[in-house]
Amino acid sequence: MPSTSRIAYLLLSLLLFLPLTAPAQSLDYYANRLEKFGKGVPQEKVFVHMDNTCYFLGDTIFYKAYVTRGDNQLPTQVSRVLYVELLNNDGYLVERQILRLKNGQAHGSFCLADTLYWNPDLQLDEQGHAEVTFYNNSRTTFPTVSAEGLTDKGEVLSTDQSLNN
């Protein structure tokens, strides 16, 4: 799917060439059309607060995210989920979380465990950094979360839960 910036670029390009091919219309007409488009397909911004600026293996990254509409900076009502990803220094996905947005806010954590069960794909750079990204998809309104694990006796546990409440 095209990104918002590509759509905006296409619309602006069309607006520049329309006066050459269409009857002369006022600049206000095109400004009003562009404003209507912005309200119908609002841009969203993600702001993140993290509990620290540096993390090491064994630490837990705690974060809180705020998703606002770009046109009025109020909490979004457009997207209902936020995707959060922990990437290694090569840009490969280590862990993905899908969080339900409530009033444009969500919070979570990543455990950078130094145990045997930690995902071996996590590789930090020379300074011990890994990248975390946040994004959403407004077409996914109620995701399903699946979790699997083992008990102390080696029994497999599995559950699926929809986040539609």
PAPADREN-718503 format. One record per residue: residue number from 1; residue in one letter; chain; x, y, z of N, C-alpha, C, O in turn. Coordinates in nm, 3 decimals. Example, Ala and Ser with C-alpha at 12.3 -4.5 7.8 and 13.67 -1.06 7.14 Angstrom:
PAPADREN-718503
REC    nr   rest   kette    n_east   n_north      n_up   ca_east   ca_north     ca_up    c_east   c_north      c_up    o_east   o_north      o_up
REC     1      A       A     1.319    -0.569     0.780     1.230     -0.450     0.780     1.320    -0.330     0.780     1.424    -0.332     0.846
REC     2      S       A     1.285    -0.225     0.708     1.367     -0.106     0.714     1.290     0.003     0.787     1.341     0.114     0.804
This chain:
PAPADREN-718503
REC    nr   rest   kette    n_east   n_north      n_up   ca_east   ca_north     ca_up    c_east   c_north      c_up    o_east   o_north      o_up
REC     1      M       A     0.085    -0.118     0.000     0.000      0.000     0.000     0.089     0.124     0.000     0.191     0.126     0.069
REC     2      P       A     0.053     0.227    -0.076     0.137      0.347    -0.081     0.140     0.417     0.054     0.043     0.417     0.129
REC     3      S       A     0.253     0.475     0.081     0.267      0.547     0.206     0.194     0.680     0.197     0.161     0.727     0.088
REC     4      T       A     0.168     0.741     0.312     0.100      0.870     0.318     0.178     0.976     0.245     0.119     1.061     0.178
REC     5      S       A     0.311     0.974     0.256     0.393      1.075     0.189     0.384     1.060     0.037     0.387     1.160    -0.035
REC     6      R       A     0.374     0.936    -0.013     0.360      0.917    -0.157     0.226     0.969    -0.206     0.217     1.031    -0.313
REC     7      I       A     0.121     0.945    -0.129    -0.012      0.994    -0.166    -0.012     1.146    -0.167    -0.064     1.208    -0.259
REC     8      A       A     0.046     1.206    -0.063     0.051      1.353    -0.056     0.130     1.408    -0.173     0.090     1.509    -0.233
REC     9      Y       A     0.243     1.345    -0.208     0.324      1.390    -0.321     0.243     1.382    -0.451     0.247     1.474    -0.532
REC    10      L       A     0.171     1.272    -0.470     0.090      1.256    -0.589    -0.018     1.364    -0.597    -0.040     1.422    -0.703
REC    11      L       A    -0.085     1.390    -0.485    -0.189      1.493    -0.484    -0.132     1.631    -0.513    -0.191     1.707    -0.589
REC    12      L       A    -0.019     1.663    -0.454     0.043      1.793    -0.479     0.086     1.804    -0.625     0.073     1.911    -0.685
REC    13      S       A     0.138     1.695    -0.682     0.176      1.696    -0.824     0.054     1.722    -0.912     0.060     1.800    -1.007
REC    14      L       A    -0.055     1.655    -0.880    -0.178      1.676    -0.957    -0.226     1.819    -0.945    -0.271     1.879    -1.043
REC    15      L       A    -0.217     1.873    -0.824    -0.262      2.011    -0.804    -0.178     2.110    -0.883    -0.230     2.213    -0.926
REC    16      L       A    -0.051     2.081    -0.902     0.035      2.171    -0.978     0.002     2.169    -1.127     0.011     2.272    -1.193
REC    17      F       A    -0.037     2.052    -1.179    -0.062      2.040    -1.323    -0.208     2.059    -1.361    -0.238     2.078    -1.479
REC    18      L       A    -0.300     2.054    -1.266    -0.441      2.073    -1.298    -0.470     2.209    -1.361    -0.548     2.216    -1.456
REC    19      P       A    -0.409     2.318    -1.312    -0.440      2.447    -1.374    -0.404     2.453    -1.522    -0.461     2.533    -1.596
REC    20      L       A    -0.309     2.369    -1.568    -0.271      2.368    -1.708    -0.374     2.298    -1.795    -0.387     2.329    -1.913
REC    21      T       A    -0.448     2.203    -1.736    -0.540      2.122    -1.816    -0.687     2.149    -1.784    -0.773     2.119    -1.866
REC    22      A       A    -0.717     2.203    -1.669    -0.855      2.225    -1.627    -0.889     2.373    -1.638    -0.800     2.458    -1.646
REC    23      P       A    -1.017     2.404    -1.638    -1.055      2.546    -1.639    -0.996     2.615    -1.516    -0.977     2.554    -1.411
REC    24      A       A    -0.968     2.741    -1.531    -0.907      2.817    -1.422    -1.001     2.819    -1.301    -1.117     2.858    -1.312
REC    25      Q       A    -0.947     2.778    -1.187    -1.022      2.782    -1.063    -0.934     2.850    -0.960    -0.811     2.854    -0.974
REC    26      S       A    -0.996     2.901    -0.858    -0.920      2.977    -0.760    -0.830     2.885    -0.677    -0.856     2.765    -0.664
REC    27      L       A    -0.726     2.944    -0.621    -0.636      2.871    -0.533    -0.710     2.821    -0.410    -0.676     2.716    -0.355
REC    28      D       A    -0.810     2.895    -0.365    -0.890      2.853    -0.250    -0.960     2.719    -0.275    -0.974     2.638    -0.184
REC    29      Y       A    -1.004     2.697    -0.399    -1.070      2.572    -0.435    -0.977     2.455    -0.409    -1.017     2.355    -0.348
REC    30      Y       A    -0.852     2.466    -0.456    -0.755      2.357    -0.438    -0.713     2.343    -0.292    -0.692     2.232    -0.244
REC    31      A       A    -0.701     2.455    -0.223    -0.666      2.450    -0.081    -0.776     2.380    -0.003    -0.747     2.301     0.087
REC    32      N       A    -0.901     2.406    -0.035    -1.014      2.342     0.033    -1.017     2.192     0.004    -1.046     2.112     0.094
REC    33      R       A    -0.987     2.153    -0.119    -0.985      2.011    -0.153    -0.874     1.938    -0.077    -0.894     1.827    -0.029
REC    34      L       A    -0.758     2.002    -0.068    -0.646      1.941     0.003    -0.678     1.931     0.153    -0.642     1.832     0.217
REC    35      E       A    -0.744     2.031     0.208    -0.781      2.028     0.350    -0.883     1.917     0.376    -0.874     1.847     0.477
REC    36      K       A    -0.979     1.899     0.287    -1.078      1.791     0.302    -1.009     1.655     0.299    -1.044     1.565     0.376
REC    37      F       A    -0.912     1.640     0.209    -0.838      1.514     0.202    -0.765     1.489     0.333    -0.768     1.377     0.384
REC    38      G       A    -0.701     1.590     0.388    -0.628      1.576     0.514    -0.717     1.539     0.630    -0.675     1.466     0.720
REC    39      K       A    -0.841     1.586     0.629    -0.934      1.551     0.736    -0.991     1.411     0.716    -1.019     1.340     0.812
REC    40      G       A    -1.007     1.371     0.590    -1.060      1.238     0.562    -0.958     1.128     0.583    -0.994     1.016     0.620
REC    41      V       A    -0.832     1.158     0.559    -0.723      1.062     0.577    -0.616     1.130     0.663    -0.512     1.172     0.613
REC    42      P       A    -0.642     1.141     0.793    -0.549      1.217     0.878    -0.417     1.145     0.900    -0.411     1.022     0.910
REC    43      Q       A    -0.312     1.223     0.908    -0.180      1.170     0.943    -0.178     1.149     1.093    -0.236     1.227     1.169
REC    44      E       A    -0.111     1.045     1.136    -0.097      1.019     1.279     0.050     1.028     1.317     0.138     0.997     1.237
REC    45      K       A     0.074     1.072     1.439     0.211      1.083     1.490     0.223     0.998     1.616     0.132     0.995     1.699
REC    46      V       A     0.337     0.930     1.629     0.362      0.846     1.745     0.472     0.910     1.828     0.581     0.938     1.777
REC    47      F       A     0.444     0.934     1.956     0.540      0.987     2.051     0.567     0.878     2.154     0.474     0.812     2.200
REC    48      V       A     0.694     0.860     2.192     0.730      0.751     2.283     0.811     0.804     2.398     0.906     0.880     2.379
REC    49      H       A     0.774     0.763     2.519     0.855      0.788     2.639     0.914     0.655     2.682     0.844     0.555     2.692
REC    50      M       A     1.044     0.655     2.706     1.111      0.534     2.754     1.171     0.563     2.891     1.199     0.678     2.923
REC    51      D       A     1.189     0.459     2.971     1.233      0.478     3.109     1.383     0.503     3.122     1.430     0.534     3.231
REC    52      N       A     1.459     0.489     3.014     1.603      0.508     3.023     1.656     0.543     2.885     1.582     0.538     2.787
REC    53      T       A     1.783     0.579     2.877     1.844      0.610     2.748     1.943     0.502     2.705     1.989     0.504     2.591
REC    54      C       A     1.975     0.409     2.794     2.072      0.305     2.765     2.028     0.177     2.836     1.986     0.180     2.952
REC    55      Y       A     2.039     0.064     2.766     1.997     -0.064     2.823     2.106    -0.169     2.801     2.183    -0.160     2.705
REC    56      F       A     2.111    -0.267     2.890     2.206     -0.377     2.881     2.130    -0.508     2.889     2.015    -0.510     2.931
REC    57      L       A     2.195    -0.619     2.850     2.132     -0.749     2.866     2.093    -0.767     3.012     2.171    -0.735     3.102
REC    58      G       A     1.975    -0.819     3.034     1.923     -0.834     3.170     1.829    -0.721     3.208     1.751    -0.734     3.303
REC    59      D       A     1.833    -0.608     3.135     1.744     -0.495     3.163     1.608    -0.518     3.099     1.592    -0.604     3.012
REC    60      T       A     1.511    -0.440     3.143     1.379     -0.437     3.082     1.356    -0.296     3.029     1.375    -0.198     3.102
REC    61      I       A     1.314    -0.285     2.905     1.281     -0.157     2.844     1.132    -0.132     2.869     1.048    -0.206     2.818
REC    62      F       A     1.101    -0.031     2.947     0.962      0.009     2.969     0.933     0.131     2.882     1.015     0.222     2.875
REC    63      Y       A     0.818     0.133     2.818     0.784      0.246     2.732     0.635     0.275     2.738     0.554     0.190     2.774
REC    64      K       A     0.602     0.400     2.702     0.463      0.441     2.686     0.456     0.519     2.556     0.540     0.606     2.531
REC    65      A       A     0.357     0.489     2.474     0.343      0.554     2.344     0.212     0.632     2.339     0.110     0.590     2.393
REC    66      Y       A     0.219     0.745     2.272     0.103      0.831     2.250     0.086     0.847     2.100     0.181     0.886     2.031
REC    67      V       A    -0.032     0.819     2.047    -0.059      0.835     1.905    -0.161     0.948     1.891    -0.271     0.941     1.946
REC    68      T       A    -0.121     1.053     1.817    -0.209      1.169     1.801    -0.237     1.191     1.654    -0.163     1.145     1.567
REC    69      R       A    -0.345     1.262     1.627    -0.374      1.306     1.490    -0.281     1.421     1.457    -0.255     1.507     1.541
REC    70      G       A    -0.232     1.423     1.335    -0.140      1.528     1.294    -0.205     1.663     1.278    -0.138     1.766     1.288
REC    71      D       A    -0.336     1.666     1.251    -0.401      1.794     1.225    -0.441     1.870     1.351    -0.452     1.992     1.348
REC    72      N       A    -0.463     1.799     1.462    -0.506      1.869     1.583    -0.431     1.827     1.710    -0.458     1.880     1.818
REC    73      Q       A    -0.338     1.732     1.699    -0.256      1.683     1.810    -0.338     1.621     1.923    -0.288     1.606     2.035
REC    74      L       A    -0.462     1.584     1.897    -0.545      1.516     1.996    -0.525     1.365     1.983    -0.487     1.318     1.876
REC    75      P       A    -0.551     1.288     2.090    -0.536      1.142     2.081    -0.616     1.087     1.964    -0.730     1.128     1.941
REC    76      T       A    -0.557     0.994     1.892    -0.621      0.941     1.772    -0.741     0.854     1.807    -0.744     0.785     1.909
REC    77      Q       A    -0.838     0.859     1.720    -0.950      0.766     1.724    -0.950     0.684     1.595    -1.040     0.602     1.573
REC    78      V       A    -0.848     0.706     1.510    -0.841      0.638     1.381    -0.783     0.498     1.399    -0.849     0.400     1.365
REC    79      S       A    -0.663     0.489     1.451    -0.599      0.359     1.472    -0.636     0.304     1.609    -0.654     0.379     1.705
REC    80      R       A    -0.647     0.173     1.615    -0.681      0.109     1.742    -0.570     0.020     1.794    -0.578    -0.029     1.906
REC    81      V       A    -0.467    -0.001     1.712    -0.354     -0.082     1.755    -0.223    -0.011     1.721    -0.218     0.073     1.632
REC    82      L       A    -0.119    -0.048     1.795     0.016      0.004     1.772     0.110    -0.114     1.764     0.108    -0.202     1.851
REC    83      Y       A     0.191    -0.118     1.661     0.290     -0.223     1.647     0.422    -0.170     1.703     0.463    -0.058     1.672
REC    84      V       A     0.488    -0.251     1.784     0.617     -0.214     1.844     0.715    -0.325     1.811     0.686    -0.443     1.833
REC    85      E       A     0.830    -0.288     1.758     0.927     -0.390     1.717     1.063    -0.362     1.780     1.106    -0.247     1.788
REC    86      L       A     1.128    -0.467     1.824     1.266     -0.462     1.871     1.351    -0.522     1.760     1.331    -0.638     1.722
REC    87      L       A     1.446    -0.444     1.708     1.532     -0.488     1.599     1.675    -0.500     1.648     1.717    -0.428     1.738
REC    88      N       A     1.749    -0.593     1.589     1.891     -0.603     1.624     1.970    -0.500     1.543     1.911    -0.424     1.466
REC    89      N       A     2.101    -0.498     1.560     2.181     -0.395     1.494     2.188    -0.413     1.342     2.229    -0.321     1.272
REC    90      D       A     2.148    -0.529     1.290     2.142     -0.550     1.145     2.004    -0.518     1.089     1.981    -0.532     0.969
REC    91      G       A     1.912    -0.475     1.175     1.779     -0.440     1.131     1.682    -0.556     1.126     1.571    -0.541     1.074
REC    92      Y       A     1.721    -0.672     1.178     1.632     -0.789     1.178     1.542    -0.787     1.300     1.583    -0.747     1.409
REC    93      L       A     1.420    -0.832     1.279     1.321     -0.835     1.386     1.358    -0.937     1.492     1.385    -1.053     1.462
REC    94      V       A     1.360    -0.892     1.618     1.384     -0.981     1.730     1.252    -1.012     1.800     1.224    -1.127     1.834
REC    95      E       A     1.172    -0.909     1.821     1.042     -0.927     1.888     0.946    -0.821     1.838     0.984    -0.706     1.819
REC    96      R       A     0.820    -0.861     1.817     0.714     -0.769     1.776     0.601    -0.777     1.878     0.561    -0.886     1.920
REC    97      Q       A     0.551    -0.661     1.918     0.436     -0.654     2.007     0.325    -0.577     1.936     0.351    -0.479     1.866
REC    98      I       A     0.202    -0.622     1.955     0.085     -0.554     1.901     0.003    -0.510     2.021    -0.050    -0.592     2.096
REC    99      L       A    -0.009    -0.378     2.039    -0.075     -0.324     2.157    -0.205    -0.255     2.119    -0.215    -0.191     2.014
REC   100      R       A    -0.303    -0.269     2.203    -0.431     -0.201     2.184    -0.418    -0.057     2.232    -0.370    -0.032     2.342
REC   101      L       A    -0.460     0.036     2.148    -0.458      0.177     2.186    -0.587     0.211     2.260    -0.697     0.180     2.213
REC   102      K       A    -0.572     0.273     2.374    -0.687      0.323     2.450    -0.668     0.473     2.465    -0.573     0.519     2.528
REC   103      N       A    -0.760     0.549     2.405    -0.751      0.695     2.404    -0.617     0.740     2.347    -0.557     0.836     2.395
REC   104      G       A    -0.571     0.670     2.244    -0.446      0.706     2.178    -0.320     0.671     2.255    -0.212     0.718     2.220
REC   105      Q       A    -0.331     0.588     2.359    -0.214      0.554     2.441    -0.199     0.402     2.455    -0.297     0.328     2.452
REC   106      A       A    -0.074     0.360     2.469    -0.043      0.219     2.496     0.090     0.214     2.570     0.170     0.307     2.560
REC   107      H       A     0.112     0.108     2.643     0.240      0.093     2.712     0.280    -0.054     2.709     0.197    -0.144     2.693
REC   108      G       A     0.410    -0.076     2.726     0.459     -0.213     2.724     0.604    -0.219     2.765     0.661    -0.122     2.815
REC   109      S       A     0.664    -0.335     2.742     0.804     -0.354     2.781     0.867    -0.465     2.698     0.798    -0.554     2.648
REC   110      F       A     0.997    -0.459     2.686     1.079     -0.565     2.628     1.177    -0.609     2.734     1.244    -0.525     2.795
REC   111      C       A     1.186    -0.738     2.757     1.284     -0.791     2.851     1.407    -0.833     2.772     1.400    -0.920     2.686
REC   112      L       A     1.518    -0.771     2.802     1.644     -0.807     2.737     1.713    -0.913     2.821     1.821    -0.891     2.875
REC   113      A       A     1.649    -1.027     2.831     1.695     -1.134     2.920     1.831    -1.185     2.877     1.862    -1.193     2.758
REC   114      D       A     1.912    -1.219     2.974     2.042     -1.280     2.945     2.040    -1.428     2.983     2.141    -1.484     3.025
REC   115      T       A     1.924    -1.490     2.968     1.907     -1.630     3.004     1.917    -1.719     2.881     1.932    -1.670     2.769
REC   116      L       A     1.907    -1.848     2.903     1.912     -1.947     2.796     1.796    -1.933     2.700     1.806    -1.975     2.584
REC   117      Y       A     1.684    -1.875     2.745     1.563     -1.869     2.664     1.556    -1.744     2.578     1.460    -1.727     2.503
REC   118      W       A     1.653    -1.658     2.586     1.648     -1.535     2.506     1.672    -1.569     2.360     1.747    -1.661     2.328
REC   119      N       A     1.607    -1.495     2.272     1.620     -1.514     2.129     1.764    -1.486     2.087     1.811    -1.374     2.105
REC   120      P       A     1.834    -1.584     2.032     1.975     -1.564     1.998     1.999    -1.469     1.882     2.113    -1.434     1.854
REC   121      D       A     1.892    -1.427     1.812     1.909     -1.335     1.700     1.938    -1.193     1.744     1.981    -1.111     1.663
REC   122      L       A     1.915    -1.161     1.871     1.941     -1.025     1.918     2.091    -1.003     1.925     2.161    -1.068     2.003
REC   123      Q       A     2.138    -0.912     1.843     2.279     -0.875     1.845     2.288    -0.725     1.860     2.235    -0.651     1.777
REC   124      L       A     2.353    -0.681     1.963     2.368     -0.539     1.988     2.489    -0.487     1.911     2.582    -0.563     1.881
REC   125      D       A     2.488    -0.357     1.879     2.605     -0.300     1.812     2.717    -0.278     1.913     2.705    -0.318     2.029
REC   126      E       A     2.824    -0.214     1.870     2.942     -0.197     1.956     2.910    -0.121     2.084     2.974    -0.144     2.187
REC   127      Q       A     2.813    -0.032     2.079     2.774      0.044     2.197     2.667    -0.028     2.279     2.621     0.026     2.379
REC   128      G       A     2.626    -0.148     2.237     2.523     -0.222     2.309     2.382    -0.178     2.276     2.292    -0.194     2.358
REC   129      H       A     2.360    -0.121     2.155     2.230     -0.069     2.116     2.155    -0.167     2.026     2.215    -0.242     1.950
REC   130      A       A     2.023    -0.164     2.037     1.934     -0.231     1.943     1.824    -0.130     1.912     1.799    -0.040     1.992
REC   131      E       A     1.758    -0.143     1.799     1.659     -0.045     1.756     1.519    -0.094     1.789     1.489    -0.212     1.773
REC   132      V       A     1.432    -0.003     1.834     1.290     -0.032     1.859     1.210     0.060     1.768     1.232     0.181     1.767
REC   133      T       A     1.116     0.003     1.691     1.032      0.085     1.605     0.886     0.071     1.647     0.846    -0.031     1.702
REC   134      F       A     0.808     0.175     1.620     0.667      0.178     1.653     0.590     0.216     1.526     0.630     0.309     1.455
REC   135      Y       A     0.482     0.146     1.498     0.398      0.183     1.385     0.260     0.124     1.405     0.239     0.040     1.492
REC   136      N       A     0.166     0.169     1.324     0.031      0.114     1.333    -0.025     0.094     1.193     0.030     0.141     1.094
REC   137      N       A    -0.136     0.023     1.188    -0.205     -0.004     1.064    -0.353     0.017     1.093    -0.415    -0.067     1.159
REC   138      S       A    -0.409     0.126     1.045    -0.546      0.159     1.082    -0.648     0.059     1.027    -0.763     0.059     1.070
REC   139      R       A    -0.608    -0.026     0.931    -0.702     -0.126     0.881    -0.712    -0.246     0.974    -0.807    -0.324     0.963
REC   140      T       A    -0.617    -0.264     1.064    -0.623     -0.372     1.161    -0.682    -0.314     1.289    -0.614    -0.245     1.364
REC   141      T       A    -0.808    -0.342     1.314    -0.874     -0.279     1.428    -0.872    -0.364     1.554    -0.857    -0.309     1.663
REC   142      F       A    -0.885    -0.493     1.542    -0.887     -0.579     1.659    -0.800    -0.702     1.634    -0.850    -0.803     1.586
REC   143      P       A    -0.673    -0.695     1.666    -0.585     -0.809     1.640    -0.608    -0.921     1.740    -0.672    -0.903     1.844
REC   144      T       A    -0.556    -1.037     1.707    -0.555     -1.151     1.798    -0.413    -1.173     1.846    -0.319    -1.174     1.766
REC   145      V       A    -0.397    -1.190     1.976    -0.266     -1.213     2.034    -0.253    -1.361     2.064    -0.342    -1.420     2.126
REC   146      S       A    -0.143    -1.423     2.021    -0.116     -1.563     2.046     0.007    -1.572     2.135     0.106    -1.503     2.113
REC   147      A       A     0.001    -1.658     2.236     0.116     -1.678     2.325     0.137    -1.827     2.346     0.041    -1.904     2.360
REC   148      E       A     0.264    -1.868     2.346     0.299     -2.007     2.368     0.413    -2.013     2.468     0.496    -1.921     2.473
REC   149      G       A     0.419    -2.118     2.547     0.526     -2.133     2.644     0.531    -2.274     2.699     0.451    -2.360     2.661
REC   150      L       A     0.625    -2.296     2.789     0.643     -2.426     2.853     0.632    -2.412     3.004     0.676    -2.312     3.061
REC   151      T       A     0.572    -2.512     3.067     0.568     -2.514     3.213     0.701    -2.569     3.266     0.786    -2.612     3.187
REC   152      D       A     0.718    -2.569     3.399     0.839     -2.626     3.460     0.853    -2.774     3.428     0.964    -2.827     3.427
REC   153      K       A     0.740    -2.842     3.401     0.741     -2.986     3.370     0.756    -3.012     3.221     0.753    -3.128     3.178
REC   154      G       A     0.771    -2.907     3.140     0.788     -2.924     2.997     0.658    -2.935     2.919     0.660    -2.969     2.801
REC   155      E       A     0.543    -2.907     2.983     0.416     -2.911     2.913     0.399    -2.784     2.831     0.436    -2.675     2.875
REC   156      V       A     0.344    -2.799     2.710     0.325     -2.686     2.620     0.194    -2.615     2.655     0.090    -2.679     2.670
REC   157      L       A     0.200    -2.483     2.668     0.082     -2.400     2.690     0.064    -2.310     2.570     0.162    -2.261     2.513
REC   158      S       A    -0.061    -2.287     2.530    -0.090     -2.202     2.416    -0.224    -2.133     2.438    -0.318    -2.193     2.489
REC   159      T       A    -0.232    -2.006     2.398    -0.358     -1.933     2.408    -0.366    -1.829     2.297    -0.264    -1.778     2.251
REC   160      D       A    -0.486    -1.798     2.256    -0.514     -1.691     2.160    -0.623    -1.603     2.222    -0.721    -1.653     2.278
REC   161      Q       A    -0.605    -1.471     2.211    -0.705     -1.381     2.265    -0.720    -1.262     2.172    -0.622    -1.202     2.130
REC   162      S       A    -0.845    -1.230     2.140    -0.875     -1.114     2.056    -0.878    -0.989     2.142    -0.927    -0.993     2.254
REC   163      L       A    -0.825    -0.878     2.090    -0.821     -0.752     2.164    -0.938    -0.663     2.122    -0.919    -0.545     2.095
REC   164      N       A    -1.059    -0.718     2.116    -1.173     -0.639     2.070    -1.257    -0.582     2.183    -1.365    -0.529     2.158
REC   165      N       A    -1.211    -0.592     2.307    -1.288     -0.536     2.420    -1.238    -0.399     2.454    -1.289    -0.335     2.546
